[in-house]
């Protein structure tokens, strides 16, 4: 491992301290765990395949340059998400009960009822905002380029990856179902948007719950980076991040605790990386 890191450092000294090493570390650890974890044969095979793809793309990242290098982490993020999902087989019953109990207490203290919110125009708006959790990462990078700050793409990815990968990694140890699959909450004002979101969730996600929320963590990280380099775009993406967070809670895609932890994680990683 140390020799591999030294080789990466020598090949790509400017990028290696952040983006390359983050990806190399993530995929190396999860691929090693996939070989040791007591997974069903098909899940183990998929996890190992995703790991190999991730490591190959990381190698491509080392030898690429310019726009290709700056956009390569986007597919890496997707591969990382799916690799972690291979480890999810069933929820931890006792942990699930703890999260559900905490959720009820938090909602009671905040005087919030997702069912009632979902039946209002606000609920429909938040459901629509949740759609942005999928394209928000490439859109954030595009905004960085449009504002003339593409030179800071490495910093962008460092914050986004360090905010998002821990959410994926923790799924291995915190296997949970999202609240919508537990409560079967599907009462929203606009059925079309809800059906579209559920269609997306069932086709582009592993349908497990990540703590903290990976969607909220990445969206918050993007907003913070853009606020630093391009305040105008930063405000736009702050609204998007808040909308995604609200959609997570109103649509019961995530627990309130997931969302709060994601905000905290992204803020800490931003301060640690660029503060």
N, C-alpha and C positions, 0 to 999 in steps of 0.2 A: 504493500500500500504506500509506504513512504517513498519508494523508488518511483512509483507511478506518479505521485504528486510532484516529485522533483522533475520528472520528464515533462509533465504538463506545464509546470512553472517555466521551464527552459524554452518550451515551444511557444508559449503565449504569455509572456511575463505581465503584460498590462491587463489582460482579461482574466488571467488565471486566479488572481487573488479574490475574485468574486464569482462571476457567472459560471465559469467552467468548473471550478472546484466545488461550488454548491451542487451542481448537477452531478458531477463525478461522485461526490460523497453520498448524495441521496440514492442514486441508482446502484452504487456499489453495496451500500448497506442493505437496501431492500432486496437486492438480488441474492445476497448472501443469506439473508433471513428466509427468503423464499425456498432456498435449497435445504434449509434446516427446519422450517416450520411444518407442523403436521397438517398439511393441506390435502384436500382431495387431489387426485392425480391431474385432473383437467385444470383446476385452479392453480396448482403448482406449475404446470406447463405454461399457462398463460402468464403467470407472474414472472417466470424466468424469461419468457419471450419478450415481454415488455421491458424487462431489465436490460436485455441484450440490445434491443432497439434504442433504449435510452442512452446506453453507453456508446453505441455507434454514432448516434446523433451528437453526443457530447464530443466525440472525436472529430466529427465533421465541423463542430463549432470551433474547435481549436485551429483547424486548418483553413477555415473560411475567413472572409473579411468583408468590410463594408456593410451593405444592406442585408446580405445573407446572414452574417454573424449577428446582426442586431435583431433580426426577426426569428432566428432559429429557436430561441427559448420558448416561443409560443407553442409549437408542437411538442416540445419537451415537457411543458407544463401539463399538456393533455395526457401524454404517455405516463407521467408520474402519477397523475390522478387515477388512471386505469390500473396501474400496477398495484397501488395501495388497495384498490377495490377488490383485487383478487384474494386478499387476506380475509375479507368479510364473508363469513359463512352463516352466522346466526347472531342475533343480539345477545348481549350479556343480560340475563333476566334481572339480576339484582341491581346492576348499574342502570338499566332501563327504568326500573321503579324509582330510583333516586332522582333521575333527571325529570321524570314525570311529576314526582312530588314537588320538586323545586320549581318546576314550571307553574304548577297550580298556585303555589305560594307567591311567586313573583307576579303573576297575572292578577292575583287577588290584591296584592299590595299596590300595584299600579292601576288598579281598577280598569283592567282591559279585558275585553271578551273578543277573541279573534272571530268568532262566528258573527257577532253583530257588526264588527268592522268590515268583514268580508261582504256583507249585504249592502254596503253603502258605496257611493261613488268613490270614496277614498280607498276602499278596499279594492275596487276595480283598477284604480290608478296605481296602487301598490303592486297589484298582480301584473299589470303591464310593465312596471319598472323592473320586476323580477326577471323579465325576458332579457334584460341587459346584462345579467350575470354571465352569459355565455360569450358575447362579443366584447365585453368591457376591456379585456386585456389587450387585444390588438388595437382596439379603438383608442386606448390610452397612449399606446406607442405612436399611433398615427397622429394624435394630438400633439405629442412631443415634437414630432417632425414638423408638423404644420406651424408650430410656434417658433421654429428655427432653432430648437434645442436638441436635435437628433444626436449631437455629440455626447449627450448625457444618457444615451440608451443603456450603457453598462450600469450606471447608477440606478436607472429605472428598474432594470431586471434584478439587481441585487436586492432591492427593497421588496419587490413583488415576490421573488422566489423565497426569500427568507421569511416572508409573512405567510406564504401559502403552503410551502412544503411541510412545515410542522403540523398543519391541519391534516394533511394526508397521512403523515407518518403516525400520528396519534390514533388513527382509525384502527391500527393493528392492535392497540391495547384498550381502546374504548369503543368496542363494536356496539353501535346503537341503531335503532330505526328512527327515522324522522317522525315528528309528532303527527304529521298528516296520515302516516301509515298506522299509527297507533289509535288515533282518535277517529279516523275516517271522516275528517272534517272536509266538506266539499260544498259549503254554502257560501257562494259568492254572487255578487250582483251581476257580473258579466260572465256568463257561462262559456262564451267563445274563447275569451282570454285564458280562463282556467283550463279548458280542454286543451288549448294549444300548449300551455305550460306543462301540463301533465303528459302530453304526447312527447314533448322534448325531454322531460325528466326520465321517462321510461326508455328512451332511445339513446340518449347521450350521457346518462349518468349510471352509476352502479346502485343507486337508490338507497345507499347507506347514509347515515348521518355522520358528518364530520364535526368534531369539536376541537378547536373553534371552527366556525363556518369558513370554509375555504373561499367561497364566493365573496363574502363580506370582507374577509381579510385582504384578498387581492384588490377588490374595489377600493377599499380604504387606503391601501398602500399606494395605489395609482393616484388617487386624489391628493394625497400628501406630497408625492413627488411632483405632481403638476403644480400644486400650490407654490412649491419652492421655485420652480423654473418658469412657470407661465401661469400667474395667478388667475387670469381670465378663464383659461381652460380648467384650471384647478377648481374654480367655483362650479363649473359645469359638472365636473366629475364628482365633486362633493355631493351635489344634488343627486347624481346617479347612485353614488354609494349609499346615501341615506335611503333612497328609494328601494334599492336592492335589500337593504337591511329591513326596511319596513315590510317589503314583500315577503321576506323570509318568515317573519313573525305572523303577519296577517294571513298568509296562505298556509301556514303551519309546515313550511319546508324545513324550518330549523327551530330549535328551542331559543328562548330569549337569552339563555346563558351562552349558547353558541355565538350569538351575535355580539353580546357584550365582550366575550373573550376575544373575538376576532378584532374588534376595534382596539382593544388593549394590545394585542399581539402586534398588529400592524403599526401602531403608534410607537411601541417600544423598538421594533426593528427599524423603523424610519429614523428615530432619534439615535439609535446605535450606529446606523450605517451612514447617515448624512447629517446628523445633528452636530 
